[in-house]
């Protein structure tokens, strides 16, 4: 039986807004491959996201990937184009009402939330002008909650480097629906706020660098089971 890469409960990068990493618990890894992946990132996120998706490019042909990245509204298209060049994946800002396709990476639009909903044609992506959450629009919490309602136990959430705690509430929703969460470790994070929050809550089944997260996700997509150790 394959095992996920070992979680790393210590780090070398100080984080002024979150406690240093100490011992933490991890959840059991999911028993079934994910049908979709949702990703949250903020400070340092473009680099971490690029590294993760570059390593995952040959493994996600069967799953759509949805991303909330905190940045100025005018930069989402630019980052999507950069990710497409860096990884060879079809990366784009999600179209309003567009049906999601496997193997593509969809970014939340600048200044708008991204919400998922079931439709007869498949999972549709909708732009939402709902109020900001934790002063953020787009907010990962809203994407994660809507994705949990659509995919339930077949959803994997990934929380990468970033300031604050966006993604924490949404990660609770994913776990409550039977899905799984992975988080970036402190040593490789620019700011361990967002991933640190879900780690300290005991929501993650793996806490790893972007490269090792990619390995762990590939194991899950191939149907591997196990516990981060």
N, C-alpha and C positions, 0 to 999 in steps of 0.2 A: 504494500500500500504506500503510495507516495506521500510525503509530508511537506507542509509549507516550510519555507525558510525560517530560520530562528529569529524571533523577535528580539529587539535590542533595548533593554530597559535603562540604558544610560546614554548620555550624550555629552558633546563637548562644546556646543554652541549655547551661550547664555541667552536667555529670553527675558527681557525686562518686565514683560507683562504676564508671565506665567511661571509657576514654580518649576525648579529643575526636576527633571525626570528622576523618579525613584522606582521602587518596585511597583509593578502593576500587574493586574490579572488580564488574561486574554480569553476570549470566548472560543468555543469550538468552531472549527471551520465548517462551512456549509456542506451538505451531502450531495447537492446537485449542481451542475454547471450553471452559471448565471445566464439569463437571457438578455440582460442589459446591464450597463455600468453607468453610474452617475459619479461625477468628480467635482469636488469643490477645491478652490485654490485662491490665494490672495498674494500677499507679499512673497516674492520669490517664485510665484506660481508658474509663470511662463517657462522658466528653465526646468523646473521639476516636472511639469506636464510634458514638455518636449522629450525629456529623458525617458519618462514612463511610456509614452506612446511610441517612441522610436523602438524601444525594446519589445513592445506588444504588437507591432504593426502586422506581423505574420500570424497572429493568434486570434484576432478579433473579427474575422470575416463573418462570423455568424451572430454578432451582437452589435447593437447600436451603442454609442458612447455619447453621453450628454454632459456638458461642462458648464459650470458657473465659475467665472473668473472675475475677481474684483479689479476693475481698471476703468480709466476714463472711457466714456461711451464711444468715442471715435476710434478706439484701438482694437475693438473686438474683431473686425474684419481683417485687420493687419495681422493680428496674432493667429487667426484661423488660417490665413494664407501662409504664414511662416511655418505653422505646424504641418500643413499639407506638403510644403517643400521639404521639410526636415524628415518627415516620416513616410512619405509616399501615400498616406491615407487621404481619403476624400474628407477634408475638414472644412466646415463652413459655418456661418451663422445660421441658426435654425430659421426656416421660413414660417411665417404665421399660418397655421393650419396645415403645414406640410406633414405628410405621413413619413415616419421614421423608417429608414432602411438599415439593415445590418451592414456592418463594416464601415459605417460612416461616423464621423465625429461632429457633433452638433454643439455649437456654442450658444449660450444665452445672448440675446441682443443687448447692445449697450443701452442702459437706462430703462430696461424693461425686464420683468421676471420671465422665466421660461416655465411653463406648466405642461404636463403630459396628461392625456386623457385617451381612453379607449374609444374606438369608432369601428363601424363595420369594415372599413378598409385597413384597419390596423391602429397602431398608436400614433395619434396626432400630437403635434407640438403647437402650443399656443403662446403667443405673447400676452403678457398680463401687465396692466398698469395699476395693479393693486398697490396699496401703500408699501413703502420701504419697510423692511424688517431689520431691526438692529441698525437702522440708518443705511441699509444696503439695498440697492436695486440694480442688477439682479441679486437675489439672495439664494444661497444654496438650500436653505431650509425649505423654501417653497418648492423648489425642484425636487428635493429628496422626498418630501411628503407626497407630492402628486405621483412620483415614480413608484413609491411604496404601494400606493393604492392601485396602480396599474399592474405591477410585476410581482408584488408580494414576496414570497420566498425565493423567487428567481432573480432577485436584484442584488447587485453588489455596489456598495457605496465606497468611494475612496476619498479621504480627506487629506489634502496636501498642505504644505507650508502656508502660513498666513496668520495675520493678526486678528485677534478677537476670538469669537466662538461660533461664527456662522457655520452651519452644518451639524451642530450638536443636537438641536431639537429634531432636525430631519433624520439624523442617524438613529435617534431613539425610535422614530416612526418606522424606519427600515427594519430595525431589529425586532420591533413589536410585530411586524408583518411577516417575520420569518426570514428576512434577508440578512446579509452580512455586511460588515464594515471593515475596511483596512485603513491604516493611517501611516503617514510618513513619520519616521523617527526624528528625535530631536537633533541628533548629530548631523543630519543632512538638511535640516530645515533652516531657512533664513530666520523665520520666527515660528516658534512652536506653540502658537496660540490655538489655532483651529485644530490641528491634529492632537495637540496635547490635551485639549478639552475632551475629545472623544476617548482618548486613551485613559485618562484619569477616571472617566465614568465606567470603564470596563466594557466598552462597546465593541472594541476592535478584536478581530481574530488574528491580526498580524500587524506589527509596528516595525516598519522597515524603510530602507532607503528606496528611492524611486526605481533603481535597477532591480533590487530584490523584490519590491512590490510587483514589478512586471513578471518576474519569475513565479511568484506566488499566484498571480492572477492566471498566468498561462497554465499552471497546474490545475487550477479550478476549472478552467474552460475545457481542459482535456478530461475532466471527470475525476480528478484526484481528490482524495479525502485526507483529513488529518487535522492536527492542531498545531498552531504556531507555538514554537518552543523556545 
